[in-house]
């Protein structure tokens, strides 16, 4: 690995998570509720940079401008650009900063603020552009499932062929589905539960419209996400363990563990997971149907790849046409895929 490769860091500034990739092969991802503590953003970025090897180039993308601590997305972009500049200048004063835009190019911090709506919500385009370089001859769908959202991006003959550019346009085209494997409220995944409960027989129960449990609890209980007793970024602030996940899920149907069994909670979790999977399958089929060329291959990435694989199978992709970005970038690289893509794109001269 040459020195230029080792001297670039990519930053993906989200509303709930900050992610980084250094070309020397180091990944970082930390939860950060931007909407709660925007003034701490610069310090958080600086702390991340201090944990990585020295870099002479910093490539940045963002989605955090949508956080409701900002009056507009333009205000959010300007705030994030300034926060990054402050952090980089304090830790890497001689480095060059570049911001990715949805037209597929890096620009200076000044240009990023001058055209903020091209800078906003740009991370999906960076990842898709890099995947296009990895598969220049293929017609494929990139399915990236993260903690909060799902991106479905058609890439035809190596070119990003999305129908939408902004989040609004992408939502309308089903290329952005606002659901993920950690932060989605369970009542959004599953408005109503129908099934058998041990003590009550067959029931049809509308879930409470409260933030009592999230998709993290669903996948903790189903074993798709490992328990993490140190992680209290949960709906009730208690640890991310199966025990507390059960309690949170029970509360989502206005109950607790005195009325409901573990078996009941697993049924509820399975129903929520199935509904979320079906939502993404429907979006997948719509995006494929709208593509100008037949799509027979799918590339999976993100922390929700386990769900992505289930979606791919249900959507009808053959097993040998289901590829994983982690096979090319390792698991760590795939889970901070947008940050890593920035580094690779910078090396390619974008």
C-alpha positions in Angstrom: 0.0 0.0 0.0 1.5 3.3 -1.1 1.8 6.4 1.0 -0.9 8.4 -0.9 -3.4 5.6 -0.2 -2.5 5.7 3.5 -3.0 9.4 3.8 -6.7 9.8 3.0 -9.6 9.6 5.5 -13.3 9.5 4.6 -16.0 10.9 6.9 -19.7 10.1 6.7 -21.6 12.6 8.8 -25.1 11.3 9.6 -27.8 12.5 11.9 -27.4 9.5 14.3 -24.0 8.1 13.5 -20.5 9.3 12.5 -18.4 6.9 10.4 -14.8 7.1 9.2 -12.5 5.0 7.1 -8.7 5.5 6.8 -7.0 4.2 3.7 -4.6 2.4 5.9 -7.5 0.0 6.7 -9.0 1.4 9.9 -12.7 1.9 10.4 -14.5 3.9 13.1 -18.2 4.2 13.8 -19.8 6.0 16.8 -23.4 6.8 17.6 -24.0 10.6 17.8 -27.4 12.2 18.1 -26.7 15.3 16.1 -30.2 16.7 16.6 -29.6 16.7 20.4 -26.1 18.1 20.6 -25.2 19.9 17.3 -22.6 22.1 19.1 -20.6 18.9 20.0 -20.3 17.8 16.4 -16.9 19.4 15.7 -15.5 17.9 18.9 -16.8 14.5 18.1 -15.2 14.6 14.6 -11.9 15.8 16.0 -11.9 13.0 18.5 -12.4 10.5 15.7 -9.6 12.0 13.6 -7.3 11.7 16.6 -8.0 8.0 16.7 -6.9 7.5 13.1 -3.5 7.7 11.5 -2.4 11.1 10.1 -4.0 12.1 6.8 -3.3 14.8 4.3 -6.7 14.6 2.6 -10.1 14.4 4.3 -13.1 13.5 2.1 -16.6 14.1 3.5 -20.2 13.2 2.7 -23.2 13.9 4.8 -26.9 13.2 5.6 -27.0 14.9 8.9 -28.3 18.2 7.4 -31.8 16.7 7.7 -31.6 16.8 11.5 -34.4 18.9 12.9 -32.1 21.1 14.9 -31.6 22.9 11.6 -34.3 25.2 10.2 -33.5 24.1 6.7 -31.2 21.6 4.9 -29.1 24.5 3.6 -28.5 25.6 7.2 -27.6 22.0 8.1 -25.1 21.7 5.3 -23.4 25.0 6.2 -23.3 24.0 9.9 -21.7 20.6 9.1 -19.2 22.0 6.7 -18.1 24.5 9.3 -17.9 21.9 12.0 -15.8 19.6 9.8 -13.5 22.5 8.9 -13.0 23.4 12.6 -12.3 19.8 13.5 -9.9 19.1 10.7 -8.0 22.4 11.2 -7.5 21.5 14.9 -6.2 18.0 14.3 -4.8 18.0 10.7 -4.1 21.6 10.0 -2.3 21.0 6.7 -4.8 18.6 5.2 -7.0 19.2 2.1 -10.8 19.0 2.6 -13.2 17.8 -0.1 -16.9 17.4 0.0 -18.8 14.9 -2.2 -21.9 16.1 -4.1 -24.7 14.3 -5.8 -23.5 15.2 -9.3 -20.6 12.8 -8.6 -17.6 15.1 -7.9 -15.6 16.4 -4.9 -15.7 20.2 -4.3 -14.1 22.6 -1.9 -15.7 23.5 1.4 -16.7 26.9 -0.1 -18.3 25.3 -3.1 -20.1 22.8 -0.8 -21.8 25.7 1.0 -22.4 27.6 -2.3 -24.5 24.7 -3.7 -25.8 23.1 -0.5 -28.6 21.0 -2.0 -26.0 19.1 -4.1 -24.0 18.5 -0.9 -27.0 17.4 1.1 -27.8 13.7 1.4 -24.9 12.7 -0.9 -23.5 9.6 0.8 -25.6 7.1 -1.3 -24.2 8.6 -4.5 -20.6 8.2 -3.3 -21.2 4.5 -2.5 -23.0 3.8 -5.7 -20.3 5.5 -7.8 -17.7 3.3 -6.2 -19.7 0.1 -6.6 -20.0 1.1 -10.3 -16.3 1.2 -10.6 -16.0 -2.3 -8.9 -18.6 -3.7 -11.4 -18.1 -1.7 -14.6 -19.8 -4.2 -17.0 -22.7 -5.3 -14.8 -26.4 -4.3 -14.5 -27.0 -4.5 -10.8 -28.9 -3.2 -7.8 -27.0 -1.9 -4.8 -28.9 -2.7 -1.6 -27.5 -0.9 1.4 -29.3 -1.4 4.7 -28.1 0.6 7.7 -29.3 1.4 11.2 -31.9 4.0 10.0 -32.4 3.8 6.2 -32.3 1.5 3.2 -30.9 2.6 -0.2 -31.8 0.8 -3.4 -29.7 2.1 -6.3 -29.7 0.7 -9.8 -26.2 0.7 -11.4 -26.2 -0.1 -15.1 -23.0 -0.8 -17.0 -21.1 0.8 -14.1 -23.1 4.0 -14.1 -25.3 5.2 -11.3 -28.8 5.2 -12.8 -31.0 6.4 -9.9 -34.3 8.0 -10.7 -34.0 10.5 -7.8 -31.3 12.8 -6.6 -32.8 14.4 -3.4 -34.2 12.4 -0.5 -37.7 13.5 -1.5 -37.2 12.3 -5.1 -35.6 9.0 -3.9 -38.4 8.3 -1.4 -41.0 8.8 -4.3 -39.0 6.4 -6.5 -38.6 3.8 -3.7 -34.9 4.2 -4.0 -34.8 5.4 -0.4 -36.8 3.5 2.2 -36.8 5.0 5.7 -36.3 1.8 7.6 -33.2 0.2 9.1 -32.0 -2.5 11.5 -31.5 -0.4 14.7 -33.4 2.9 14.9 -36.8 2.2 13.3 -39.7 2.4 15.7 -41.4 -1.0 15.9 -44.9 0.5 15.4 -43.7 1.8 12.1 -42.5 -1.6 11.1 -45.7 -3.3 12.2 -48.8 -1.2 12.8 -50.8 -4.2 14.0 -49.9 -7.7 15.4 -52.1 -10.6 14.4 -51.2 -14.0 15.9 -51.3 -16.3 18.9 -50.2 -15.2 22.3 -49.7 -18.0 24.9 -52.3 -16.7 27.5 -54.7 -15.0 25.1 -55.0 -17.2 22.0 -55.5 -15.5 18.7 -55.3 -11.7 18.9 -55.3 -8.7 16.6 -53.6 -5.8 18.4 -52.7 -2.4 17.0 -49.3 -1.4 18.4 -49.1 1.8 20.4 -47.8 4.8 18.5 -45.0 5.4 21.0 -41.2 5.1 20.9 -41.1 2.0 23.2 -39.0 -0.3 21.1 -37.0 -0.2 17.9 -35.7 -2.6 15.2 -32.6 -3.1 17.3 -34.8 -4.9 19.9 -36.4 -7.0 17.1 -33.0 -8.2 15.9 -31.5 -8.6 19.3 -34.4 -11.0 20.2 -34.0 -12.9 16.9 -30.3 -13.2 17.3 -29.4 -11.2 14.2 -27.6 -8.5 16.2 -25.4 -9.5 19.1 -26.1 -8.3 22.6 -24.1 -5.4 23.8 -24.6 -4.6 27.5 -22.4 -1.5 27.2 -24.7 0.0 24.5 -27.6 2.0 26.0 -28.6 3.7 22.8 -32.0 2.2 23.1 -35.6 3.4 23.3 -35.6 3.3 27.1 -31.9 3.9 27.7 -31.3 0.4 29.2 -28.8 -2.0 27.8 -29.0 -3.6 24.4 -29.6 -7.2 25.7 -32.3 -9.7 25.0 -33.8 -9.3 28.4 -34.4 -5.6 28.1 -35.4 -6.0 24.4 -38.2 -8.3 25.6 -39.4 -5.6 28.0 -39.3 -2.9 25.4 -41.2 -5.0 22.9 -43.8 -5.9 25.5 -44.4 -2.2 26.2 -45.0 -1.6 22.5 -48.3 -3.5 22.9 -49.0 -1.7 26.3 -47.9 -4.7 28.4 -44.9 -6.1 30.2 -43.3 -9.4 31.0 -45.8 -10.3 33.7 -48.4 -10.8 31.0 -46.3 -11.9 28.1 -43.9 -14.8 27.6 -40.5 -14.9 25.8 -42.3 -17.0 23.2 -44.8 -14.2 22.7 -42.1 -11.6 22.3 -40.3 -13.7 19.7 -43.6 -14.0 17.7 -43.9 -10.2 17.8 -40.3 -9.7 16.8 -40.8 -12.2 13.9 -43.9 -10.4 12.7 -42.1 -7.0 12.8 -39.1 -8.4 10.9 -41.3 -10.0 8.3 -43.2 -6.8 7.7 -40.0 -4.8 7.4 -38.5 -7.3 5.0 -41.7 -7.2 2.9 -41.6 -3.4 2.7 -38.0 -3.5 1.3 -38.9 -6.4 -1.0 -41.7 -4.3 -2.5 -39.4 -1.4 -3.0 -36.7 -3.7 -4.6 -39.2 -5.0 -7.1 -40.4 -1.5 -8.0 -36.8 -0.2 -8.6 -36.0 -3.2 -10.7 -39.2 -2.8 -12.7 -38.3 0.8 -13.4 -34.8 0.2 -14.6 -34.0 0.6 -18.3 -32.1 -2.7 -18.4 -32.8 -6.1 -16.8 -31.2 -6.4 -13.3 -30.1 -9.9 -12.3 -27.4 -9.2 -9.8 -27.5 -7.5 -6.4 -24.7 -6.2 -4.2 -25.4 -6.0 -0.4 -23.7 -3.6 2.1 -24.3 -2.0 5.4 -24.8 -3.2 9.0 -28.1 -4.7 7.9 -26.6 -7.0 5.3 -28.3 -10.0 7.1 -31.6 -8.5 6.3 -30.5 -7.6 2.8 -29.7 -11.2 2.0 -33.2 -12.2 3.1 -34.7 -9.5 0.9 -32.6 -10.6 -2.1 -33.7 -14.2 -1.8 -37.4 -13.2 -1.4 -37.1 -10.8 -4.3 -36.0 -13.7 -6.5 -32.3 -13.2 -7.0 -30.4 -16.4 -7.6 -27.8 -17.3 -4.9 -24.8 -16.9 -7.2 -26.1 -13.4 -8.2 -26.2 -12.2 -4.5 -22.9 -10.5 -3.8 -21.6 -8.9 -0.6 -19.5 -5.8 -0.5 -17.7 -7.2 2.6 -16.1 -9.8 0.3 -14.4 -7.0 -1.5 -14.0 -4.6 1.4 -14.1 -6.7 4.6 -16.9 -6.5 7.1 -15.5 -3.4 8.7 -15.2 -1.7 5.3 -18.7 -2.6 4.4 -20.2 -1.3 7.6 -18.7 2.1 7.0 -19.2 1.7 3.2 -19.9 5.3 2.3 -16.8 6.6 4.2 -14.7 3.9 2.5 -16.1 4.8 -0.9 -15.0 8.4 -0.5 -11.4 7.3 0.0 -11.5 5.1 -3.1 -13.1 7.8 -5.2 -10.5 10.3 -4.0 -7.8 7.9 -5.1 -9.5 7.5 -8.5 -9.3 11.3 -9.0 -12.9 12.3 -8.8 
